[in-house]
Every structure is written in C-alpha cells, then in structure tokens.
C-alpha cells in the first residue's frame, strides 16, 4: 500500500503523523477537524508517488498524484455526502 486516506478521523491529525511515519508513510497532508466531525488525512510513500495539493476545503481535498510508474491522475477525497446528510436531515 503506497497511499492511505482516512475520513472522519476524530483524532488530532498531527498526533497521527507519527503513526503514519512508523508505518513507512513519509508524505502527509490533512484537513483540520471541525469539532469532532470532518477531517481528512492522506499519507503516502514518497519513493512511490509524488502528490501536490491543488485545493483544500473543510469538506474535501483535490490532489494531483504522479505515480513513479508514469501514471498521473487527480484525486478528490471528500465526505460531502456524509456532512450533507447530517446537516439536512
């Protein structure tokens, strides 16, 4: 596994950074928690992929991923539907 994404982590992202490092992930980006809800963390192995943040919002991140095997793509981890469901129910 070269990339991991956690939605609604309910944990301080800076506390989890050390855990990801122990698991071999040396790239790290996150969106802060919104109270005890929301929050997105993405960690990756930099020897396998390069990741650039295009846009960060409290509900999503948009990232450009360049795999070292010449595959490139845009990735958008989001929990908008989860948040939308809670707000409007």
Biopython code that builds the backbone (N, CA, C, O; Angstrom):
import numpy as np
from Bio.PDB.StructureBuilder import StructureBuilder

atoms = [
    (1, "UNK", "N", (0.854, -1.161, 0.000)),
    (1, "UNK", "CA", (0.000, 0.000, 0.000)),
    (1, "UNK", "C", (0.905, 1.230, 0.000)),
    (1, "UNK", "O", (1.781, 1.370, 0.854)),
    (2, "UNK", "N", (0.681, 2.124, -0.973)),
    (2, "UNK", "CA", (1.510, 3.323, -1.114)),
    (2, "UNK", "C", (0.799, 4.594, -0.675)),
    (2, "UNK", "O", (1.445, 5.597, -0.372)),
    (3, "UNK", "N", (-0.539, 4.555, -0.640)),
    (3, "UNK", "CA", (-1.340, 5.721, -0.253)),
    (3, "UNK", "C", (-2.430, 5.254, 0.696)),
    (3, "UNK", "O", (-3.013, 4.186, 0.506)),
    (4, "UNK", "N", (-2.702, 6.051, 1.714)),
    (4, "UNK", "CA", (-3.815, 5.763, 2.623)),
    (4, "UNK", "C", (-4.587, 7.058, 2.869)),
    (4, "UNK", "O", (-3.997, 8.125, 3.043)),
    (5, "UNK", "N", (-5.918, 6.946, 2.881)),
    (5, "UNK", "CA", (-6.786, 8.095, 3.149)),
    (5, "UNK", "C", (-7.743, 7.698, 4.269)),
    (5, "UNK", "O", (-8.344, 6.624, 4.240)),
    (6, "UNK", "N", (-7.873, 8.584, 5.257)),
    (6, "UNK", "CA", (-8.818, 8.347, 6.353)),
    (6, "UNK", "C", (-9.766, 9.538, 6.418)),
    (6, "UNK", "O", (-9.335, 10.689, 6.492)),
    (7, "UNK", "N", (-11.062, 9.245, 6.390)),
    (7, "UNK", "CA", (-12.097, 10.269, 6.507)),
    (7, "UNK", "C", (-12.669, 10.232, 7.914)),
    (7, "UNK", "O", (-12.771, 9.165, 8.521)),
    (8, "UNK", "N", (-13.041, 11.389, 8.429)),
    (8, "UNK", "CA", (-13.639, 11.499, 9.763)),
    (8, "UNK", "C", (-12.783, 10.797, 10.811)),
    (8, "UNK", "O", (-13.253, 9.896, 11.506)),
    (9, "UNK", "N", (-11.531, 11.214, 10.919)),
    (9, "UNK", "CA", (-10.582, 10.509, 11.768)),
    (9, "UNK", "C", (-10.808, 10.702, 13.257)),
    (9, "UNK", "O", (-10.364, 9.874, 14.053)),
    (10, "UNK", "N", (-11.484, 11.770, 13.657)),
    (10, "UNK", "CA", (-11.795, 12.029, 15.071)),
    (10, "UNK", "C", (-10.547, 12.011, 15.955)),
    (10, "UNK", "O", (-10.603, 11.617, 17.120)),
    (11, "UNK", "N", (-9.459, 12.428, 15.401)),
    (11, "UNK", "CA", (-8.171, 12.413, 16.086)),
    (11, "UNK", "C", (-7.378, 13.625, 15.605)),
    (11, "UNK", "O", (-7.505, 14.022, 14.447)),
    (12, "UNK", "N", (-6.589, 14.198, 16.448)),
    (12, "UNK", "CA", (-5.750, 15.312, 16.040)),
    (12, "UNK", "C", (-4.797, 14.838, 14.946)),
    (12, "UNK", "O", (-4.026, 13.906, 15.175)),
    (13, "UNK", "N", (-4.828, 15.457, 13.758)),
    (13, "UNK", "CA", (-4.003, 14.971, 12.649)),
    (13, "UNK", "C", (-2.501, 14.982, 12.949)),
    (13, "UNK", "O", (-1.779, 14.098, 12.490)),
    (14, "UNK", "N", (-2.034, 15.947, 13.694)),
    (14, "UNK", "CA", (-0.596, 15.993, 13.979)),
    (14, "UNK", "C", (-0.172, 14.843, 14.896)),
    (14, "UNK", "O", (0.987, 14.427, 14.868)),
    (15, "UNK", "N", (-1.090, 14.333, 15.698)),
    (15, "UNK", "CA", (-0.785, 13.166, 16.533)),
    (15, "UNK", "C", (-0.673, 11.905, 15.678)),
    (15, "UNK", "O", (0.117, 11.012, 15.984)),
    (16, "UNK", "N", (-1.464, 11.833, 14.607)),
    (16, "UNK", "CA", (-1.439, 10.655, 13.743)),
    (16, "UNK", "C", (-0.241, 10.643, 12.798)),
    (16, "UNK", "O", (0.115, 9.589, 12.272)),
    (17, "UNK", "N", (0.381, 11.788, 12.577)),
    (17, "UNK", "CA", (1.507, 11.854, 11.646)),
    (17, "UNK", "C", (2.620, 10.890, 12.066)),
    (17, "UNK", "O", (3.187, 10.196, 11.221)),
    (18, "UNK", "N", (2.930, 10.842, 13.335)),
    (18, "UNK", "CA", (3.984, 9.936, 13.834)),
    (18, "UNK", "C", (3.612, 8.475, 13.580)),
    (18, "UNK", "O", (4.477, 7.673, 13.226)),
    (19, "UNK", "N", (2.358, 8.125, 13.753)),
    (19, "UNK", "CA", (1.903, 6.749, 13.485)),
    (19, "UNK", "C", (2.122, 6.390, 12.027)),
    (19, "UNK", "O", (2.612, 5.304, 11.718)),
    (20, "UNK", "N", (1.759, 7.302, 11.124)),
    (20, "UNK", "CA", (1.966, 7.047, 9.695)),
    (20, "UNK", "C", (3.451, 6.891, 9.375)),
    (20, "UNK", "O", (3.818, 6.047, 8.557)),
    (21, "UNK", "N", (4.305, 7.686, 10.004)),
    (21, "UNK", "CA", (5.750, 7.557, 9.782)),
    (21, "UNK", "C", (6.249, 6.183, 10.216)),
    (21, "UNK", "O", (7.085, 5.581, 9.541)),
    (22, "UNK", "N", (5.743, 5.694, 11.330)),
    (22, "UNK", "CA", (6.129, 4.361, 11.792)),
    (22, "UNK", "C", (5.686, 3.272, 10.825)),
    (22, "UNK", "O", (6.296, 2.204, 10.764)),
    (23, "UNK", "N", (4.625, 3.541, 10.071)),
    (23, "UNK", "CA", (4.125, 2.581, 9.076)),
    (23, "UNK", "C", (4.802, 2.742, 7.715)),
    (23, "UNK", "O", (4.476, 2.022, 6.771)),
    (24, "UNK", "N", (5.746, 3.686, 7.610)),
    (24, "UNK", "CA", (6.503, 3.853, 6.369)),
    (24, "UNK", "C", (6.000, 4.933, 5.439)),
    (24, "UNK", "O", (6.511, 5.071, 4.328)),
    (25, "UNK", "N", (5.013, 5.704, 5.861)),
    (25, "UNK", "CA", (4.479, 6.798, 5.047)),
    (25, "UNK", "C", (5.196, 8.087, 5.439)),
    (25, "UNK", "O", (5.151, 8.505, 6.596)),
    (26, "UNK", "N", (5.863, 8.717, 4.459)),
    (26, "UNK", "CA", (6.615, 9.922, 4.786)),
    (26, "UNK", "C", (6.026, 11.191, 4.173)),
    (26, "UNK", "O", (6.499, 12.287, 4.471)),
    (27, "UNK", "N", (5.015, 11.069, 3.330)),
    (27, "UNK", "CA", (4.252, 12.219, 2.848)),
    (27, "UNK", "C", (2.963, 12.313, 3.644)),
    (27, "UNK", "O", (2.389, 11.293, 4.027)),
    (28, "UNK", "N", (2.505, 13.532, 3.896)),
    (28, "UNK", "CA", (1.366, 13.688, 4.805)),
    (28, "UNK", "C", (0.665, 15.010, 4.522)),
    (28, "UNK", "O", (1.312, 16.054, 4.445)),
    (29, "UNK", "N", (-0.650, 14.971, 4.367)),
    (29, "UNK", "CA", (-1.459, 16.181, 4.234)),
    (29, "UNK", "C", (-2.781, 15.931, 4.945)),
    (29, "UNK", "O", (-3.270, 14.802, 4.984)),
    (30, "UNK", "N", (-3.362, 16.998, 5.510)),
    (30, "UNK", "CA", (-4.609, 16.804, 6.242)),
    (30, "UNK", "C", (-5.456, 18.068, 6.208)),
    (30, "UNK", "O", (-4.985, 19.162, 5.896)),
    (31, "UNK", "N", (-6.723, 17.868, 6.543)),
    (31, "UNK", "CA", (-7.669, 18.953, 6.775)),
    (31, "UNK", "C", (-8.057, 18.863, 8.236)),
    (31, "UNK", "O", (-8.381, 17.787, 8.738)),
    (32, "UNK", "N", (-8.022, 19.987, 8.909)),
    (32, "UNK", "CA", (-8.330, 20.030, 10.341)),
    (32, "UNK", "C", (-9.736, 19.511, 10.643)),
    (32, "UNK", "O", (-10.633, 19.548, 9.800)),
    (33, "UNK", "N", (-9.890, 19.037, 11.851)),
    (33, "UNK", "CA", (-11.201, 18.623, 12.341)),
    (33, "UNK", "C", (-12.109, 19.835, 12.474)),
    (33, "UNK", "O", (-11.645, 20.957, 12.678)),
    (34, "UNK", "N", (-13.389, 19.596, 12.359)),
    (34, "UNK", "CA", (-14.413, 20.623, 12.559)),
    (34, "UNK", "C", (-15.193, 20.183, 13.781)),
    (34, "UNK", "O", (-16.222, 19.519, 13.653)),
    (35, "UNK", "N", (-14.717, 20.545, 14.973)),
    (35, "UNK", "CA", (-15.259, 19.984, 16.206)),
    (35, "UNK", "C", (-14.791, 18.544, 16.312)),
    (35, "UNK", "O", (-13.590, 18.282, 16.259)),
    (36, "UNK", "N", (-15.718, 17.604, 16.462)),
    (36, "UNK", "CA", (-15.355, 16.188, 16.448)),
    (36, "UNK", "C", (-15.749, 15.537, 15.139)),
    (36, "UNK", "O", (-15.719, 14.312, 15.022)),
    (37, "UNK", "N", (-16.118, 16.337, 14.156)),
    (37, "UNK", "CA", (-16.531, 15.802, 12.858)),
    (37, "UNK", "C", (-15.537, 16.237, 11.795)),
    (37, "UNK", "O", (-14.645, 17.051, 12.033)),
    (38, "UNK", "N", (-15.720, 15.683, 10.652)),
    (38, "UNK", "CA", (-14.936, 16.030, 9.465)),
    (38, "UNK", "C", (-13.492, 15.569, 9.629)),
    (38, "UNK", "O", (-13.196, 14.641, 10.382)),
    (39, "UNK", "N", (-12.627, 16.223, 8.924)),
    (39, "UNK", "CA", (-11.224, 15.863, 8.942)),
    (39, "UNK", "C", (-10.892, 14.788, 7.923)),
    (39, "UNK", "O", (-11.556, 13.754, 7.849)),
    (40, "UNK", "N", (-9.859, 15.045, 7.142)),
    (40, "UNK", "CA", (-9.361, 14.084, 6.158)),
    (40, "UNK", "C", (-7.850, 14.044, 6.316)),
    (40, "UNK", "O", (-7.202, 15.084, 6.432)),
    (41, "UNK", "N", (-7.298, 12.852, 6.320)),
    (41, "UNK", "CA", (-5.846, 12.665, 6.340)),
    (41, "UNK", "C", (-5.478, 11.797, 5.152)),
    (41, "UNK", "O", (-6.150, 10.809, 4.855)),
    (42, "UNK", "N", (-4.397, 12.180, 4.472)),
    (42, "UNK", "CA", (-3.844, 11.344, 3.415)),
    (42, "UNK", "C", (-2.348, 11.234, 3.655)),
    (42, "UNK", "O", (-1.668, 12.237, 3.872)),
    (43, "UNK", "N", (-1.848, 10.020, 3.616)),
    (43, "UNK", "CA", (-0.420, 9.768, 3.783)),
    (43, "UNK", "C", (0.044, 8.902, 2.618)),
    (43, "UNK", "O", (-0.731, 8.115, 2.076)),
    (44, "UNK", "N", (1.318, 9.050, 2.232)),
    (44, "UNK", "CA", (1.834, 8.297, 1.100)),
    (44, "UNK", "C", (3.328, 8.066, 1.258)),
    (44, "UNK", "O", (4.001, 8.701, 2.071)),
    (45, "UNK", "N", (3.820, 7.137, 0.451)),
    (45, "UNK", "CA", (5.249, 6.831, 0.410)),
    (45, "UNK", "C", (5.864, 7.613, -0.741)),
    (45, "UNK", "O", (5.550, 7.372, -1.906)),
    (46, "UNK", "N", (6.734, 8.544, -0.405)),
    (46, "UNK", "CA", (7.264, 9.460, -1.420)),
    (46, "UNK", "C", (8.170, 8.769, -2.444)),
    (46, "UNK", "O", (8.384, 9.304, -3.532)),
    (47, "UNK", "N", (8.695, 7.611, -2.118)),
    (47, "UNK", "CA", (9.503, 6.908, -3.121)),
    (47, "UNK", "C", (8.629, 6.287, -4.210)),
    (47, "UNK", "O", (9.131, 5.909, -5.268)),
    (48, "UNK", "N", (7.313, 6.180, -3.952)),
    (48, "UNK", "CA", (6.385, 5.592, -4.919)),
    (48, "UNK", "C", (5.538, 6.621, -5.663)),
    (48, "UNK", "O", (5.235, 6.432, -6.841)),
    (49, "UNK", "N", (5.153, 7.708, -4.989)),
    (49, "UNK", "CA", (4.280, 8.719, -5.614)),
    (49, "UNK", "C", (4.686, 10.123, -5.183)),
    (49, "UNK", "O", (5.191, 10.335, -4.080)),
    (50, "UNK", "N", (4.453, 11.072, -6.078)),
    (50, "UNK", "CA", (4.557, 12.494, -5.754)),
    (50, "UNK", "C", (3.139, 13.034, -5.699)),
    (50, "UNK", "O", (2.339, 12.762, -6.594)),
    (51, "UNK", "N", (2.818, 13.791, -4.667)),
    (51, "UNK", "CA", (1.468, 14.332, -4.522)),
    (51, "UNK", "C", (1.558, 15.827, -4.271)),
    (51, "UNK", "O", (2.321, 16.292, -3.424)),
    (52, "UNK", "N", (0.756, 16.570, -5.031)),
    (52, "UNK", "CA", (0.668, 18.017, -4.869)),
    (52, "UNK", "C", (-0.764, 18.384, -4.545)),
    (52, "UNK", "O", (-1.697, 17.896, -5.182)),
    (53, "UNK", "N", (-0.938, 19.238, -3.559)),
    (53, "UNK", "CA", (-2.270, 19.708, -3.190)),
    (53, "UNK", "C", (-2.684, 20.794, -4.174)),
    (53, "UNK", "O", (-1.977, 21.787, -4.350)),
    (54, "UNK", "N", (-3.832, 20.599, -4.813)),
    (54, "UNK", "CA", (-4.390, 21.599, -5.715)),
    (54, "UNK", "C", (-5.306, 22.532, -4.933)),
    (54, "UNK", "O", (-5.248, 23.752, -5.088)),
    (55, "UNK", "N", (-6.157, 21.938, -4.085)),
    (55, "UNK", "CA", (-7.146, 22.712, -3.352)),
    (55, "UNK", "C", (-7.517, 21.966, -2.073)),
    (55, "UNK", "O", (-7.672, 20.745, -2.076)),
    (56, "UNK", "N", (-7.658, 22.718, -0.983)),
    (56, "UNK", "CA", (-8.140, 22.140, 0.282)),
    (56, "UNK", "C", (-9.311, 22.971, 0.777)),
    (56, "UNK", "O", (-9.288, 24.201, 0.730)),
    (57, "UNK", "N", (-10.336, 22.271, 1.253)),
    (57, "UNK", "CA", (-11.537, 22.865, 1.801)),
    (57, "UNK", "C", (-11.856, 22.055, 3.052)),
    (57, "UNK", "O", (-11.294, 20.974, 3.226)),
    (58, "UNK", "N", (-12.724, 22.527, 3.920)),
    (58, "UNK", "CA", (-13.014, 21.746, 5.123)),
    (58, "UNK", "C", (-13.774, 20.457, 4.809)),
    (58, "UNK", "O", (-13.898, 19.599, 5.683)),
    (59, "UNK", "N", (-14.285, 20.297, 3.585)),
    (59, "UNK", "CA", (-15.012, 19.083, 3.213)),
    (59, "UNK", "C", (-14.290, 18.198, 2.210)),
    (59, "UNK", "O", (-14.704, 17.058, 2.000)),
    (60, "UNK", "N", (-13.227, 18.682, 1.584)),
    (60, "UNK", "CA", (-12.536, 17.861, 0.589)),
    (60, "UNK", "C", (-11.127, 18.392, 0.337)),
    (60, "UNK", "O", (-10.772, 19.497, 0.748)),
    (61, "UNK", "N", (-10.344, 17.574, -0.348)),
    (61, "UNK", "CA", (-9.041, 17.965, -0.878)),
    (61, "UNK", "C", (-9.020, 17.559, -2.342)),
    (61, "UNK", "O", (-9.613, 16.547, -2.717)),
    (62, "UNK", "N", (-8.354, 18.327, -3.153)),
    (62, "UNK", "CA", (-8.128, 17.915, -4.536)),
    (62, "UNK", "C", (-6.625, 17.833, -4.718)),
    (62, "UNK", "O", (-5.900, 18.789, -4.442)),
    (63, "UNK", "N", (-6.165, 16.680, -5.186)),
    (63, "UNK", "CA", (-4.736, 16.387, -5.243)),
    (63, "UNK", "C", (-4.335, 15.899, -6.625)),
    (63, "UNK", "O", (-5.095, 15.201, -7.296)),
    (64, "UNK", "N", (-3.138, 16.272, -7.039)),
    (64, "UNK", "CA", (-2.547, 15.741, -8.263)),
    (64, "UNK", "C", (-1.568, 14.653, -7.842)),
    (64, "UNK", "O", (-0.643, 14.902, -7.069)),
    (65, "UNK", "N", (-1.779, 13.456, -8.352)),
    (65, "UNK", "CA", (-0.937, 12.313, -7.989)),
    (65, "UNK", "C", (-0.127, 11.888, -9.210)),
    (65, "UNK", "O", (-0.672, 11.651, -10.288)),
    (66, "UNK", "N", (1.176, 11.799, -9.014)),
    (66, "UNK", "CA", (2.102, 11.375, -10.062)),
    (66, "UNK", "C", (2.814, 10.128, -9.553)),
    (66, "UNK", "O", (3.751, 10.209, -8.759)),
    (67, "UNK", "N", (2.348, 8.972, -10.026)),
    (67, "UNK", "CA", (2.990, 7.719, -9.632)),
    (67, "UNK", "C", (4.316, 7.603, -10.371)),
    (67, "UNK", "O", (4.444, 8.043, -11.513)),
    (68, "UNK", "N", (5.278, 7.017, -9.720)),
    (68, "UNK", "CA", (6.611, 6.911, -10.319)),
    (68, "UNK", "C", (6.638, 5.969, -11.520)),
    (68, "UNK", "O", (7.658, 5.863, -12.200)),
    (69, "UNK", "N", (5.521, 5.281, -11.788)),
    (69, "UNK", "CA", (5.441, 4.395, -12.955)),
    (69, "UNK", "C", (4.751, 5.077, -14.134)),
    (69, "UNK", "O", (4.202, 4.399, -15.003)),
    (70, "UNK", "N", (4.773, 6.414, -14.174)),
    (70, "UNK", "CA", (4.245, 7.241, -15.268)),
    (70, "UNK", "C", (2.727, 7.357, -15.306)),
    (70, "UNK", "O", (2.191, 7.856, -16.295)),
    (71, "UNK", "N", (2.018, 6.923, -14.284)),
    (71, "UNK", "CA", (0.577, 7.153, -14.204)),
    (71, "UNK", "C", (0.337, 8.431, -13.417)),
    (71, "UNK", "O", (0.948, 8.654, -12.372)),
    (72, "UNK", "N", (-0.567, 9.275, -13.934)),
    (72, "UNK", "CA", (-0.906, 10.535, -13.285)),
    (72, "UNK", "C", (-2.420, 10.664, -13.214)),
    (72, "UNK", "O", (-3.124, 10.256, -14.138)),
    (73, "UNK", "N", (-2.919, 11.225, -12.131)),
    (73, "UNK", "CA", (-4.344, 11.442, -12.025)),
    (73, "UNK", "C", (-4.653, 12.494, -10.981)),
    (73, "UNK", "O", (-3.790, 12.882, -10.194)),
    (74, "UNK", "N", (-5.907, 12.956, -10.985)),
    (74, "UNK", "CA", (-6.442, 13.875, -9.982)),
    (74, "UNK", "C", (-7.289, 13.035, -9.027)),
    (74, "UNK", "O", (-8.080, 12.198, -9.461)),
    (75, "UNK", "N", (-7.122, 13.261, -7.744)),
    (75, "UNK", "CA", (-7.848, 12.501, -6.724)),
    (75, "UNK", "C", (-8.501, 13.490, -5.762)),
    (75, "UNK", "O", (-7.868, 14.449, -5.320)),
    (76, "UNK", "N", (-9.772, 13.251, -5.442)),
    (76, "UNK", "CA", (-10.509, 14.156, -4.556)),
    (76, "UNK", "C", (-11.178, 13.375, -3.435)),
    (76, "UNK", "O", (-12.325, 12.952, -3.583)),
    (77, "UNK", "N", (-10.486, 13.173, -2.313)),
    (77, "UNK", "CA", (-11.166, 12.575, -1.162)),
    (77, "UNK", "C", (-12.138, 13.598, -0.568)),
    (77, "UNK", "O", (-11.786, 14.757, -0.347)),
    (78, "UNK", "N", (-13.363, 13.143, -0.317)),
    (78, "UNK", "CA", (-14.406, 14.058, 0.137)),
    (78, "UNK", "C", (-15.383, 13.314, 1.032)),
    (78, "UNK", "O", (-15.609, 12.118, 0.854)),
    (79, "UNK", "N", (-15.954, 14.012, 1.981)),
    (79, "UNK", "CA", (-17.032, 13.432, 2.779)),
    (79, "UNK", "C", (-18.249, 14.327, 2.717)),
    (79, "UNK", "O", (-19.022, 14.390, 3.673)),
    (80, "UNK", "N", (-18.430, 15.020, 1.610)),
    (80, "UNK", "CA", (-19.518, 15.965, 1.457)),
    (80, "UNK", "C", (-20.875, 15.313, 1.720)),
    (80, "UNK", "O", (-21.704, 15.891, 2.423)),
    (81, "UNK", "N", (-21.113, 14.146, 1.183)),
    (81, "UNK", "CA", (-22.420, 13.496, 1.389)),
    (81, "UNK", "C", (-22.640, 13.158, 2.853)),
    (81, "UNK", "O", (-23.760, 13.265, 3.352)),
    (82, "UNK", "N", (-21.576, 12.749, 3.553)),
    (82, "UNK", "CA", (-21.717, 12.452, 4.977)),
    (82, "UNK", "C", (-22.121, 13.713, 5.736)),
    (82, "UNK", "O", (-23.046, 13.686, 6.547)),
    (83, "UNK", "N", (-21.431, 14.803, 5.472)),
    (83, "UNK", "CA", (-21.745, 16.068, 6.150)),
    (83, "UNK", "C", (-23.112, 16.578, 5.727)),
    (83, "UNK", "O", (-23.874, 17.062, 6.565)),
    (84, "UNK", "N", (-23.438, 16.481, 4.447)),
    (84, "UNK", "CA", (-24.714, 16.946, 3.926)),
    (84, "UNK", "C", (-25.859, 16.205, 4.609)),
    (84, "UNK", "O", (-26.857, 16.815, 4.994)),
    (85, "UNK", "N", (-25.717, 14.904, 4.756)),
    (85, "UNK", "CA", (-26.754, 14.099, 5.385)),
    (85, "UNK", "C", (-27.006, 14.510, 6.834)),
    (85, "UNK", "O", (-28.152, 14.526, 7.282)),
    (86, "UNK", "N", (-25.967, 14.835, 7.551)),
    (86, "UNK", "CA", (-26.127, 15.234, 8.941)),
    (86, "UNK", "C", (-26.774, 16.610, 9.069)),
    (86, "UNK", "O", (-27.609, 16.830, 9.946)),
    (87, "UNK", "N", (-26.394, 17.515, 8.211)),
    (87, "UNK", "CA", (-26.884, 18.885, 8.310)),
    (87, "UNK", "C", (-28.356, 18.988, 7.913)),
    (87, "UNK", "O", (-29.117, 19.716, 8.550)),
    (88, "UNK", "N", (-28.761, 18.270, 6.872)),
    (88, "UNK", "CA", (-30.086, 18.461, 6.309)),
    (88, "UNK", "C", (-31.096, 17.383, 6.656)),
    (88, "UNK", "O", (-32.159, 17.330, 6.038)),
    (89, "UNK", "N", (-30.809, 16.531, 7.612)),
    (89, "UNK", "CA", (-31.792, 15.505, 7.992)),
    (89, "UNK", "C", (-32.669, 15.995, 9.109)),
    (89, "UNK", "O", (-33.555, 15.270, 9.561)),
]
sb = StructureBuilder()
sb.init_structure("model")
sb.init_model(0)
sb.init_chain("A")
sb.init_seg("    ")
for serial, (resi, resn, name, xyz) in enumerate(atoms, 1):
    if name == "N":
        sb.init_residue(resn, " ", resi, " ")
    sb.init_atom(name, np.array(xyz, "f"), 0.0, 1.0, " ", f" {name:<3s}", serial, name[0])
structure = sb.get_structure()
